[in-house]
Amino acid sequence: MNFSKINTLFLILLFSVFLNGCASGVEQTISIVELGTATDAIDLVEIDKSKVKDVVIIDDGGYSYNEIGEYTIIYEVTTNSNQKKTVTYNCKVQDTTSPSITAKQNTIELGIDEEFRVDDYFDVIDNSKEYFFDLNDTEIDTSKPTEFNITVFVADASGNKSNSIDIRITVLDRKKLMYEKAVELQAEDNWQEAAILFGSLGDYEDSETKYKECIHSQAVQYFDLEQYVDAFKLFSSIKFNESKTFINKIADEEKNKIISEVNKLYKEKDYENVQMILEKVLNSSEKEKSDLYQFSVFMNSIQGDYLWWKQENARTNISKDILTKNGKQYILEPYRDYDDNGMCNIEATLNGNKEHRLLAVEEGEIWIINKDIMDDWEVWESPEVFEANKQKRAEYKEKQKEEAIAKAEAQKKREEMAQKEPAIGMTHDEVRYGAWGEPKDINKTTFAWGTTEQWCYSGYRYVYFTNGKVDAIQE
């Protein structure tokens, strides 16, 4: 075979294709496109407008400048003399660009048994978007405290390699470091900060005991400053023998002072803490005689309960000592009411009027108003009237149905939230219904300035709240 003749024929063929393109007024100017370079199929050719009226792509062959491959593209050319011709060109999309890698920080710190996720520590720029990290077969062992260097580079699907980066990894016993910091804070009498750290450590070493020691020390400080209510709250929040001693001491020696402070809490409508403190300070006989205790128990029992409004078959609820009806607010003021047999009932007057008062509650929903007074308070139903009113009960069931729909929609929203990881600023419910779900344990601390909570999850994961908002996350 005469190879000289074959080469000559091939050159003639190529030249004829070139002449065909030139003759058509459309000439291919780009035959190779670098991956990711924004180039449309029409950009691959040059059009001689002195010869060509219009060019239409009739088959782009699946061409994409974002996908490596070889493409055949067919163009339909309309000349100025309205003649139509087809021109075919081949194009290749290839990747010859090397990725680029940069480190997000100079060194990497990991906790014991923490997973090393390499893409968390490096930024990569690559036109292919398909690349992998290579650590030169270095094993990342985080089972114990240690230090070592690694070399990291990136290679893409076409075999292009990036620059390499040498970086040092330090594996830390974070719990140990946190514990040591907490011990240091405790030694400096910074009990509040120390308690937060010890509380977040869970059962590490003697953290639980030291947590109680810090809370106890903070409570003793309040006690020495004669802030007995704050001291009592902290003493009562932990199971600590020495704290029990102080609680008894407060109850025995400072009862009058603490009752004076509890009176202030009652005026601030903090019924929950009033009841909690007096339950520990007063004996059974004193509780029975104490209006402060009995009223607080009563007010706690009615919080959030619902009251029926007959005229519009609507409900209103009680918050603190406020009851709102038809846009008007009424103050509930508890008092002792004795019957003819000397039996005592705790009831609530409406704005101090003893003839307008709440007498009883049925199943937490229906309140009875004094039925001897025939006035506007008659609009509130007694249980007997409610039971007899079938139509309104049907309406109530319809309302319950609407509430069930709303509840289902809320559930759907929670399911959507279930995909979300904990984030700074989230509320309790947003975390609870998120990807981490319910915590295994909750450590809560109440201070004079507010509350802190540590939610404990498996895998040494923790979420920290301050006054109901996430302010730290540990993974």
Helices and strands as residue ranges (DSSP letters): H 3-24, E 26-28, E 32-34, G 41-44, E 45-47, E 52-59, E 69-79, E 84-94, E 100-103, E 107-111, G 118-120, E 122-125, E 131-134, E 146-156, E 165-172, H 174-187, H 191-200, H 207-224, H 228-237, H 241-253, H 255-267, H 271-281, H 284-289, H 291-302, E 306-309, G 310-312, E 314-319, E 322-325, E 328-338, E 344-350, E 353-362, E 366-369, G 376-379, H 383-388, H 390-417, H 428-432, E 441-447, E 450-457, E 461-466, E 469-474
